[in-house]
Amino acid sequence: MKQFSKGLGMVVMITLLLSSCAKEDEIKGCMDITASNYDEQAEVSAPCTFEETTLPIYADSLFAAWDDNSFAFFPCVGSYAIINTDDEEGAMALVADSAGLFYGFFQTLNVHEGRYYSGENAKLNFRAKLTQTGQADSLGVFIRGTEPESMANCFDVLASGRQKIATNSMSTTIFSSYSLSLQGFDDLYLQNVGVVCGFEFQTQPFDTLMIINDVTWTNY
């Protein structure tokens, strides 16, 4: 019986040693294909790094492009206009509908892989200011999503949770800069991105509440 116990102990020890050696032999490396230090040989995940990059979306009346596919802006509810202000040319004014609602988003013509911008320092950036007349408690900002099948059901876009920006922090005379962490959005999803980001608010009927410009994604 003692010999059996000793033999069993030896088997267990050898198994543990072999297992330990196997783990040491596993190749550690970044397994995220979008990272600058991606290692296709990696078997065990290790920290990834991402090069600084900027995805321009809209600035000064011009819609940018993502891999040669242009952006567009779609107001599901409400409307928008490209305007010139005292201090900016080509800013975008967001206008509520007859019920005081606005819901609209920037969209690419073709879906794209957005995981390159999923790092912990990735941000959605834009500048905004209020109009003199617009009244709303907050601006809701959302990100990512699929395109709606038609504008008739554009609320069916798969959107993240909202980050709220209190309008009492905004100026009516100068643009304020906002930089929202992508990781701060609930239900973030960056695969097959068609809708890049959007805005919503409730104000008075037909109010031009918000003027925005310089919309980008950045990743560091």
C-alpha positions as CSV (number, residue, x, y, z in Angstrom):
1,M,0.0,0.0,0.0
2,K,2.9,2.3,0.8
3,Q,4.5,1.5,-2.5
4,F,1.3,2.3,-4.3
5,S,1.0,5.7,-2.5
6,K,4.6,6.5,-3.3
7,G,4.1,5.6,-6.9
8,L,1.0,7.7,-7.1
9,G,2.8,10.6,-5.6
10,M,5.6,10.4,-8.2
11,V,3.0,10.4,-11.0
12,V,1.3,13.5,-9.6
13,M,4.7,15.3,-9.2
14,I,5.8,14.4,-12.7
15,T,2.4,15.6,-14.1
16,L,2.7,18.9,-12.3
17,L,6.2,19.4,-13.5
18,L,5.3,18.7,-17.1
19,S,2.3,21.0,-16.8
20,S,4.5,23.8,-15.4
21,C,7.0,23.3,-18.2
22,A,4.3,23.5,-20.8
23,K,2.9,26.8,-19.4
24,E,6.4,28.3,-19.4
25,D,6.8,27.3,-23.1
26,E,3.6,29.1,-24.1
27,I,4.3,32.2,-26.1
28,K,3.2,35.4,-24.4
29,G,2.3,38.4,-26.6
30,C,-0.4,40.8,-27.7
31,M,-3.3,39.0,-29.3
32,D,-5.2,42.1,-30.6
33,I,-4.7,42.3,-34.3
34,T,-5.3,46.0,-34.3
35,A,-2.4,46.7,-31.9
36,S,1.0,47.9,-33.1
37,N,2.7,45.0,-31.1
38,Y,0.4,42.3,-32.3
39,D,2.1,38.9,-32.2
40,E,0.5,36.2,-34.4
41,Q,2.5,33.5,-32.6
42,A,1.1,34.5,-29.2
43,E,-0.7,31.8,-27.2
44,V,-1.1,33.7,-23.9
45,S,-2.4,37.3,-23.8
46,A,0.1,40.1,-22.9
47,P,-0.3,43.9,-22.9
48,C,-1.0,45.6,-26.2
49,T,0.0,49.0,-27.4
50,F,-1.7,51.2,-30.0
51,E,-0.2,53.9,-32.1
52,E,-1.7,57.4,-31.9
53,T,-4.3,57.9,-34.6
54,T,-7.1,60.2,-35.4
55,L,-10.3,59.4,-37.3
56,P,-11.7,62.8,-38.5
57,I,-15.5,62.8,-38.9
58,Y,-16.6,66.4,-39.5
59,A,-15.1,69.8,-39.5
60,D,-15.8,73.2,-41.1
61,S,-18.7,72.0,-43.3
62,L,-16.7,69.0,-44.6
63,F,-17.4,65.4,-43.9
64,A,-14.3,63.3,-43.7
65,A,-13.8,59.7,-45.0
66,W,-13.0,56.4,-43.4
67,D,-11.0,54.2,-45.9
68,D,-12.3,56.3,-48.8
69,N,-16.0,56.0,-47.6
70,S,-17.5,59.3,-46.8
71,F,-19.5,60.2,-43.7
72,A,-22.9,61.7,-43.7
73,F,-25.2,63.1,-41.0
74,F,-28.7,61.7,-40.6
75,P,-31.2,63.5,-38.4
76,C,-33.9,60.9,-37.5
77,V,-35.9,63.5,-35.6
78,G,-35.3,67.2,-36.2
79,S,-32.9,68.7,-38.8
80,Y,-29.5,70.3,-39.2
81,A,-28.0,73.1,-41.1
82,I,-24.4,74.1,-42.0
83,I,-23.9,77.7,-40.8
84,N,-21.4,80.4,-40.3
85,T,-21.1,82.0,-36.8
86,D,-19.1,85.0,-35.7
87,D,-16.1,82.9,-34.8
88,E,-16.5,79.8,-37.1
89,E,-17.3,78.9,-40.6
90,G,-19.1,75.7,-41.5
91,A,-20.3,74.6,-38.1
92,M,-23.3,72.3,-37.8
93,A,-26.5,73.6,-36.1
94,L,-28.8,70.9,-34.6
95,V,-32.5,71.8,-34.8
96,A,-35.4,70.2,-32.9
97,D,-38.6,69.1,-34.5
98,S,-42.1,70.4,-33.7
99,A,-42.2,68.4,-30.4
100,G,-38.8,69.8,-29.4
101,L,-36.9,66.6,-30.0
102,F,-33.6,66.0,-31.8
103,Y,-32.0,62.6,-32.6
104,G,-29.3,62.3,-35.3
105,F,-26.0,60.6,-36.0
106,F,-22.9,60.5,-38.2
107,Q,-22.8,57.4,-40.4
108,T,-20.4,55.9,-42.9
109,L,-21.6,54.7,-46.3
110,N,-20.1,51.2,-45.6
111,V,-19.6,49.5,-42.2
112,H,-16.0,49.3,-40.9
113,E,-14.0,47.6,-38.2
114,G,-13.8,50.1,-35.3
115,R,-11.8,48.0,-32.8
116,Y,-8.7,50.0,-33.5
117,Y,-10.3,52.7,-31.4
118,S,-11.2,50.5,-28.5
119,G,-8.1,51.1,-26.4
120,E,-8.5,52.5,-22.9
121,N,-7.4,56.0,-24.1
122,A,-9.7,56.1,-27.1
123,K,-12.0,59.2,-27.2
124,L,-14.8,60.9,-29.0
125,N,-14.0,64.6,-29.4
126,F,-16.1,67.5,-30.5
127,R,-16.6,71.2,-29.8
128,A,-20.0,72.6,-29.1
129,K,-21.8,75.7,-27.9
130,L,-25.4,76.6,-27.1
131,T,-27.5,79.1,-29.0
132,Q,-29.0,82.0,-27.2
133,T,-32.5,80.6,-27.3
134,G,-32.0,76.8,-26.9
135,Q,-33.1,75.3,-23.6
136,A,-32.3,71.7,-22.5
137,D,-31.0,70.1,-19.4
138,S,-28.4,68.0,-21.1
139,L,-27.0,66.7,-24.4
140,G,-27.0,63.0,-24.8
141,V,-24.1,61.5,-26.8
142,F,-24.0,57.9,-28.0
143,I,-21.6,55.9,-30.1
144,R,-21.3,52.9,-32.5
145,G,-24.1,51.0,-34.2
146,T,-25.5,49.5,-37.3
147,E,-27.3,51.5,-40.0
148,P,-31.1,51.5,-39.9
149,E,-32.9,49.8,-42.8
150,S,-34.7,53.0,-43.5
151,M,-35.1,56.4,-41.9
152,A,-38.6,55.3,-41.0
153,N,-37.2,53.1,-38.3
154,C,-33.9,54.9,-37.6
155,F,-34.4,54.5,-33.9
156,D,-33.6,50.8,-34.4
157,V,-29.9,51.6,-34.7
158,L,-27.9,49.6,-32.2
159,A,-26.5,52.4,-30.0
160,S,-24.5,52.5,-26.8
161,G,-25.7,54.0,-23.6
162,R,-25.6,57.8,-23.4
163,Q,-23.0,60.0,-21.9
164,K,-24.8,63.1,-20.7
165,I,-23.3,66.6,-20.9
166,A,-25.0,69.2,-18.7
167,T,-25.9,72.2,-20.9
168,N,-25.3,74.6,-18.0
169,S,-21.6,73.9,-18.5
170,M,-21.8,75.1,-22.1
171,S,-21.2,78.6,-23.4
172,T,-23.4,80.6,-25.8
173,T,-20.5,82.7,-27.0
174,I,-17.5,80.4,-27.5
175,F,-17.1,76.8,-28.4
176,S,-16.2,74.4,-25.6
177,S,-14.1,71.3,-26.3
178,Y,-15.4,67.9,-25.1
179,S,-13.4,64.6,-25.0
180,L,-15.5,61.6,-24.0
181,S,-13.7,58.2,-23.3
182,L,-15.1,55.5,-25.5
183,Q,-14.7,53.2,-22.5
184,G,-17.2,55.4,-20.7
185,F,-20.1,54.4,-23.0
186,D,-22.1,51.4,-21.7
187,D,-22.5,48.5,-24.2
188,L,-19.7,49.7,-26.3
189,Y,-19.4,47.7,-29.5
190,L,-16.9,48.5,-32.2
191,Q,-17.3,45.8,-34.7
192,N,-19.1,46.4,-38.0
193,V,-19.5,50.1,-37.2
194,G,-21.8,52.0,-39.5
195,V,-23.1,54.7,-37.1
196,V,-20.1,56.3,-35.5
197,C,-21.6,58.7,-33.0
198,G,-24.8,60.7,-32.5
199,F,-26.6,63.3,-30.4
200,E,-30.0,63.7,-28.8
201,F,-31.8,66.3,-26.7
202,Q,-35.2,67.7,-25.9
203,T,-35.8,71.4,-26.0
204,Q,-38.5,73.8,-27.2
205,P,-40.2,73.2,-30.6
206,F,-38.0,74.1,-33.6
207,D,-35.2,75.4,-31.3
208,T,-31.6,75.4,-32.7
209,L,-30.2,74.2,-29.4
210,M,-26.7,73.1,-30.3
211,I,-23.9,74.1,-32.7
212,I,-21.1,71.5,-33.1
213,N,-17.8,71.3,-35.0
214,D,-14.5,69.3,-35.2
215,V,-15.9,65.8,-34.5
216,T,-13.2,63.1,-34.3
217,W,-12.3,59.8,-32.8
218,T,-8.7,59.5,-31.3
219,N,-6.7,56.7,-29.9
220,Y,-3.4,57.0,-28.1
